[in-house]
């Protein structure tokens, strides 16, 4: 198997691709809400909520094809992590934007890179969509 084939078959590479699409949706909604003058916390939360809906189905259908989780079980685990990671993300964005004066988009992307992406990918692979028994 060539390096390119291994990259294409990697859940991490597919997950980062789905995450990139999720980020576009998340930030478009968040920036729009911030532009409309809603509070930072609401803008960050609204963006995360819109991105999360897309993200669940993208990861379930595209990233983690080797799981056997029923929709109800995985969606409840997913929602738990959305709330936990989303709350942490919102706090970091508020601190950076309202506390340090960073522009909303810069603060949101920075929070995504340092907090959301690593925690999210590990939670998705090992808790929300673990490999089905017997899969390698």
Helices and strands as residue ranges (DSSP letters): H 3-9, H 11-35, H 40-58, I 59-63, H 71-94, I 95-99, H 104-111, I 112-116, H 117-123, I 124-128
